[in-house]
């Protein structure tokens, strides 16, 4: 099985939209900056 067949149907995540407000970082982060790192996503809302 080739790598192309193995990942058929998968899509890359879009990069973050420009102009977002970032916390705990000196500059905006891109997906390229995060490649190969463990990322914890914390989804929360005010209720």
TORKE-727017 format. One record per residue: x, y, z of N, C-alpha, C in turn; residue number from 1. Coordinates in Angstrom, 1 decimal. Layout:
REM TORKE-727017
+--------+--------+--------+--------+--------+--------+--------+--------+--------+-----+
!   n.c1 !   n.c2 !   n.c3 !  ca.c1 !  ca.c2 !  ca.c3 !   c.c1 !   c.c2 !   c.c3 ! pos !
+--------+--------+--------+--------+--------+--------+--------+--------+--------+-----+
!      X !      Y !      Z !      X !      Y !      Z !      X !      Y !      Z ! NUM !
...
+--------+--------+--------+--------+--------+--------+--------+--------+--------+-----+
//
This chain:
REM TORKE-727017
+--------+--------+--------+--------+--------+--------+--------+--------+--------+-----+
!   n.c1 !   n.c2 !   n.c3 !  ca.c1 !  ca.c2 !  ca.c3 !   c.c1 !   c.c2 !   c.c3 ! pos !
+--------+--------+--------+--------+--------+--------+--------+--------+--------+-----+
!    0.8 !   -1.2 !    0.0 !    0.0 !    0.0 !    0.0 !    0.9 !    1.2 !    0.0 !   1 !
!    0.6 !    2.1 !   -0.9 !    1.4 !    3.4 !   -1.0 !    0.9 !    4.4 !    0.0 !   2 !
!    1.8 !    5.4 !    0.3 !    1.4 !    6.4 !    1.3 !    0.1 !    7.2 !    0.7 !   3 !
!    0.1 !    7.4 !   -0.6 !   -1.1 !    8.1 !   -1.1 !   -2.4 !    7.3 !   -0.9 !   4 !
!   -2.3 !    6.0 !   -1.1 !   -3.5 !    5.1 !   -0.8 !   -3.8 !    5.1 !    0.7 !   5 !
!   -2.8 !    5.1 !    1.5 !   -3.1 !    5.0 !    2.9 !   -3.8 !    6.2 !    3.5 !   6 !
!   -3.5 !    7.4 !    2.9 !   -4.2 !    8.6 !    3.4 !   -5.2 !    9.1 !    2.5 !   7 !
!   -5.8 !    8.3 !    1.6 !   -6.8 !    8.7 !    0.6 !   -8.0 !    9.1 !    1.4 !   8 !
!   -8.6 !   10.3 !    1.0 !   -9.8 !   10.8 !    1.7 !   -9.5 !   11.7 !    2.8 !   9 !
!   -8.3 !   11.8 !    3.3 !   -7.9 !   12.7 !    4.4 !   -7.5 !   14.1 !    3.8 !  10 !
!   -7.8 !   15.1 !    4.6 !   -7.5 !   16.5 !    4.1 !   -6.6 !   17.1 !    5.2 !  11 !
!   -5.8 !   18.1 !    4.8 !   -5.0 !   18.8 !    5.8 !   -5.9 !   19.9 !    6.5 !  12 !
!   -5.5 !   20.1 !    7.7 !   -6.2 !   21.2 !    8.5 !   -5.9 !   22.5 !    7.9 !  13 !
!   -6.8 !   23.4 !    7.8 !   -6.5 !   24.8 !    7.3 !   -5.7 !   25.5 !    8.4 !  14 !
!   -4.9 !   26.5 !    7.9 !   -4.1 !   27.3 !    8.8 !   -5.0 !   28.2 !    9.6 !  15 !
!   -4.6 !   28.8 !   10.7 !   -5.4 !   29.7 !   11.5 !   -5.6 !   31.0 !   10.7 !  16 !
!   -6.8 !   31.6 !   10.9 !   -7.1 !   32.8 !   10.2 !   -6.2 !   33.9 !   10.7 !  17 !
!   -5.9 !   34.9 !    9.9 !   -5.1 !   36.0 !   10.3 !   -5.9 !   36.9 !   11.2 !  18 !
!   -5.2 !   37.6 !   12.1 !   -5.9 !   38.5 !   13.0 !   -6.5 !   38.0 !   14.3 !  19 !
!   -6.2 !   36.7 !   14.6 !   -6.7 !   36.1 !   15.8 !   -5.9 !   36.6 !   17.0 !  20 !
!   -6.6 !   36.6 !   18.2 !   -5.9 !   37.0 !   19.4 !   -5.3 !   35.8 !   20.0 !  21 !
!   -4.0 !   35.8 !   20.3 !   -3.3 !   34.7 !   20.9 !   -2.9 !   35.0 !   22.3 !  22 !
!   -3.0 !   34.0 !   23.1 !   -2.6 !   34.0 !   24.6 !   -1.3 !   33.3 !   24.8 !  23 !
!   -0.5 !   33.7 !   25.7 !    0.7 !   33.0 !   26.2 !    1.7 !   32.8 !   25.0 !  24 !
!    1.8 !   33.7 !   24.1 !    2.7 !   33.6 !   23.0 !    3.1 !   35.0 !   22.5 !  25 !
!    4.3 !   35.1 !   22.1 !    4.8 !   36.5 !   21.6 !    4.3 !   36.8 !   20.2 !  26 !
!    4.0 !   35.8 !   19.4 !    3.6 !   36.0 !   18.0 !    2.6 !   35.0 !   17.6 !  27 !
!    1.9 !   35.3 !   16.5 !    0.9 !   34.3 !   16.1 !    1.5 !   32.9 !   15.8 !  28 !
!    0.8 !   31.9 !   16.0 !    1.2 !   30.5 !   15.8 !    0.6 !   30.0 !   14.5 !  29 !
!    1.4 !   29.2 !   13.7 !    0.9 !   28.6 !   12.5 !    0.9 !   27.1 !   12.7 !  30 !
!    0.2 !   26.3 !   11.9 !    0.3 !   24.9 !   12.0 !    1.7 !   24.4 !   11.7 !  31 !
!    2.4 !   25.0 !   10.9 !    3.8 !   24.6 !   10.6 !    4.6 !   24.7 !   11.9 !  32 !
!    4.4 !   25.7 !   12.7 !    5.1 !   25.8 !   14.0 !    4.8 !   24.6 !   14.9 !  33 !
!    3.6 !   24.0 !   14.8 !    3.1 !   23.0 !   15.7 !    3.5 !   21.6 !   15.2 !  34 !
!    3.9 !   21.5 !   13.9 !    4.1 !   20.1 !   13.3 !    5.1 !   19.3 !   14.2 !  35 !
!    4.8 !   18.1 !   14.5 !    5.6 !   17.2 !   15.3 !    5.6 !   17.4 !   16.8 !  36 !
!    4.7 !   18.3 !   17.2 !    4.6 !   18.6 !   18.7 !    3.2 !   18.1 !   19.2 !  37 !
!    3.1 !   17.8 !   20.4 !    1.9 !   17.4 !   21.0 !    1.1 !   18.7 !   21.3 !  38 !
!   -0.2 !   18.7 !   20.9 !   -1.0 !   19.8 !   21.0 !   -2.3 !   19.4 !   21.8 !  39 !
!   -2.6 !   20.2 !   22.9 !   -3.8 !   19.9 !   23.7 !   -4.8 !   21.0 !   23.3 !  40 !
!   -6.0 !   20.5 !   22.8 !   -7.1 !   21.4 !   22.5 !   -8.1 !   21.5 !   23.7 !  41 !
!   -8.4 !   22.7 !   24.1 !   -9.3 !   22.8 !   25.2 !  -10.5 !   23.7 !   24.7 !  42 !
!  -11.6 !   23.0 !   24.5 !  -12.8 !   23.7 !   24.0 !  -13.6 !   24.0 !   25.3 !  43 !
!  -14.0 !   25.3 !   25.4 !  -14.8 !   25.7 !   26.5 !  -15.6 !   26.9 !   26.1 !  44 !
!  -16.6 !   27.2 !   26.9 !  -17.5 !   28.3 !   26.5 !  -18.1 !   28.9 !   27.8 !  45 !
!  -18.5 !   30.1 !   27.8 !  -19.1 !   30.8 !   28.9 !  -20.6 !   30.4 !   28.9 !  46 !
!  -21.1 !   29.8 !   30.0 !  -22.5 !   29.5 !   30.0 !  -23.2 !   30.2 !   31.2 !  47 !
+--------+--------+--------+--------+--------+--------+--------+--------+--------+-----+
//
